[in-house]
Amino acid sequence: MGAQLSSFRREGGSSTQSDQTACLSSPTEHDPTKI
């Protein structure tokens, strides 16, 4: 999953912030330990 996140961030620079917000919004789905 780490690779997918990396490519996603690369494609959308501002996506990094969105990803972090989603992670915090739904910690159950996006576990910080999994990343």
C-alpha positions as CSV (number, residue, x, y, z in Angstrom):
1,M,0.0,0.0,0.0
2,G,2.9,2.3,0.7
3,A,3.9,2.3,-3.0
4,Q,0.3,3.2,-4.0
5,L,0.3,6.1,-1.6
6,S,3.7,7.3,-2.9
7,S,2.5,7.3,-6.5
8,F,-0.8,9.0,-5.5
9,R,1.1,11.8,-3.8
10,R,3.5,12.1,-6.7
11,E,0.5,12.5,-9.2
12,G,-1.3,15.0,-6.9
13,G,1.0,17.2,-4.9
14,S,-1.8,18.6,-2.7
15,S,-3.1,15.0,-2.3
16,T,-0.7,14.6,0.6
17,Q,-2.7,16.8,2.8
18,S,-6.0,15.1,1.7
19,D,-4.5,11.7,2.5
20,Q,-3.4,12.8,5.9
21,T,-6.9,14.2,6.6
22,A,-8.6,11.0,5.5
23,C,-6.2,9.0,7.6
24,L,-7.1,11.0,10.7
25,S,-10.8,11.0,9.8
26,S,-11.0,7.3,9.5
27,P,-8.2,5.7,11.5
28,T,-10.0,2.4,11.4
29,E,-9.7,2.1,7.6
30,H,-6.3,3.8,7.3
31,D,-4.2,2.6,10.1
32,P,-1.0,4.7,10.6
33,T,0.8,1.5,11.7
34,K,0.0,-0.1,8.3
35,I,1.4,2.7,6.2
